[in-house]
Amino acid sequence: MKTIHKAILALEDGTIYEGTSFGFPGEKTGELVFNTSMTGYQEILTDPSYKGQIVIMTYPLIGNYGINAVDIESQNPKVEGFVMKENCSRFSNWRADGSLSDYLIEHRIMGVEGMDTRALTKHIREKGAMKAILSTEDFNRDRLVEKARSSPGLIGRDLVKEVTCEKPYRWSEANDTQFLTQHFPRSVSSSKPRVVVVDFGVKYNILRSLRDWGCEVTVFPASTSAESVLAFNPDGILLSNGPGDPEGVPYAIETARKLIGKKPIFGICLGHQLLGLALGGKTFKLKFGHRGANQPVKDRRTGKVFITSQNHGFAVDPGTLNLDEVELTQINLNDRTLEGMRHRKLPLFSVQYHPEASPGPQDTQDLFGEFVKMMERFKE
């Protein structure tokens, strides 16, 4: 008979929730956030942008299609903890290799079920994301709240160094391009564009998408200098997603600043924020962030609305950018925050959301095609 472990979630404001552990037992702190996606829990677990965070899934039943070896966004889970209403212990999917519970235990990730995730999410929406602790060891509520309060949080913290690669590598994973070819037909140049991806916590599907658009992809660690990137002589540079506060990685801001104007640049999520800072702007922390596969984004140039996949807790302040140099191209229709920008003269554009999806809609996959066209124009 399987042992049932009691679990407590304590928030820094003194709020307490009780549940049952179905993952690895122990104790973990992190910023408590919620994700509104109905599926894609495996991609969420392995997204490096969640480093330092405990994730609540708002959809009540998670785990019903198990875990497989393909739908991962990094080598292993990056979340600090995983909270849900109900874990489905009996999974059903022809691609599945095992259960969600076994996967969390294998990778020593805390998973908790039986909590009122609706109430938890409403609490965060009202009060904002906050520091928290999950424990199956210590049940003293006052002590747990104090541990949550004294945990490091995200502001000013460098989490990128914990998720970036250790040395450069060539991305060579085989891909199934049938979906992309069917829905986003494109012609790719016979000479493959050489793209350097600066890895601040890159998701595999960004690398897959670049390959699908005909690019030769080499990934560099986040600490790589601008001089080393340029010495590789790429046709273009992609600044990837990643976790935490963009102001906590000043070396990355400086690298971005030195790369601007030298080669075509595409920034995604944290890469977008770093470009905003490198262009002289400022960033700010959102109350509870954008995390889910249903965020509406409007393109200000065409009026078209995209449904996007997002995962970020910080945003670029558009009022701090020089609008003579930077065009604000896209906005979030929920809260009017900046979702996209491009330089008016230099080959540079960025988006706050995830065009590679995983999980989520494929509406914006052709942004990788725009990047390819930008590289071709720059070469000419």
Secondary structure, DSSP 4 states (H G I P E B T S, - for coil): -PPPEEEEEEETTS-EEEEEE-S--SEEEEEEEEE--SS-HHHHHT-GGGTTEEEEE-SSEE-TT-B-SSS-SSSS---SEEE-SEE-SS---TT--B-HHHHHHHTT-EEEESS-HHHHHHHHHHH--EEEEEESS---HHHHHHHHHHS--STT---GGGTS-SS-EE-------HHHHHHS-----SSPPEEEEEESS--HHHHHHHHHTT-EEEEEETT--HHHHHHT--SEEEE---SS-GGG-HHHHHHHHHHTTTS-EEEETHHHHHHHHHTT-EEEEEEEEEEEEEEEEEETTT--EEEEEEEEEEEEEGGGS-TTTEEEEEEETTT--EEEEEESSSSEEEESSBTT-SSS--TTTTHHHHHHHHHHHHH-
